[in-house]
Amino acid sequence: MTDTPTRLTRRAALLGAAGVTAFAASGVLTAPPAGASAPLLGPTQRTHHRFKLGEFEVTVIHDGFIALDGPHPIFGTDQEPQAVEALAAENFLPPKKMTIGFSPVIVNTGAELILFDTGNGAGRRPDAGQLRALLAGAGYTPEQIDIVVLTHFHPDHIGGLMEDGTPAFPNARYVAGRVEYDFWSPQEKASGPTERVGKLVQANVVPFAEKMTFIDDNQDVVSGITAVSAFGHTPGHLAFHAESAGQRLMITGDTANHYVVSLQKPDWHVRFDMDKDAAAAARRKVFGMIAADRIPFSGYHMPFPNIGYVEAQGDGFRYAPVSYQFDVQ
């Protein structure tokens, strides 16, 4: 840096003098606030993310989010609040507030357009539940969906099956886990402690029973997409392994619902896991495989665009969000 003489023009001097006089008269000796010519517009949210997976094309739809207190007491229900808050702070997250998003996945195999989970739908939250409208922005129509696959039957996954009492995806057939359906579909599940989910299953899932294929662990949805048991979050929760031309992706549903707490501390209990020990075991099994095979995954509640990797770290896993990996193939 060099010392350079500054020339003060007559106009600048007059303006400066006028400003000093005005501030002195007001008794305020601070600069006036700068005013942008454009208004503040608020944060933006992308609505979809698309990439190639071998011969498949994968699109993640961002169907909104909710803000709530947390991670504790939703995550780490068996831990002291301070321990969960400290883990959040160590990972540059607010210790007492969080957001959770909802992101269904579409896989175009070239022969079928397959939708995994349907969002909140008609039971939508203020900032979530617009999947059918969001499809247009991603280049699809509801009528183009050939297969709807359900990872499990929680409301934020089956809520979008119906709109105004009619099928939201009128030309689709359906795939669900046999164990999941057998647990939730009996009429008695629509009362008692399972009433909230049971009633929605009766309204949104049972009507499709005749068009539904029920699968178990290691059975195919179509060639190249295979079910992987991940029981615990719900009795029949499934993940799905997709492979095309040697490239692989795990669609993990709600196997893990927080990219820090559920992965770094997979054994910590989660409020919404129905069998908490089984859910922890499922996290270790599924993400242990993902880490060992170094393959990407899409988790329904991961940070958008919901694609990342994990590596073993301590007694859990470290999440690494995708960047340009799919852009340089």
PyMOL commands that set and color helices and strands:
alter all, ss='L'
color gray80, all
select helices_A, chain A and resi 10-26+81-90+121-123+131-137+142-144+155-161+178-184+187-190+192-204+206-211+261-264+276-293+325-327
alter helices_A, ss='H'
color red, helices_A
select strands_A, chain A and resi 48-53+56-61+65-69+97-101+105-108+113-116+147-149+162-163+166-167+173-177+212-215+220-222+225-229+238-244+247-253+297-299+307-313+316-321
alter strands_A, ss='S'
color yellow, strands_A
deselect
rebuild
show_as cartoon
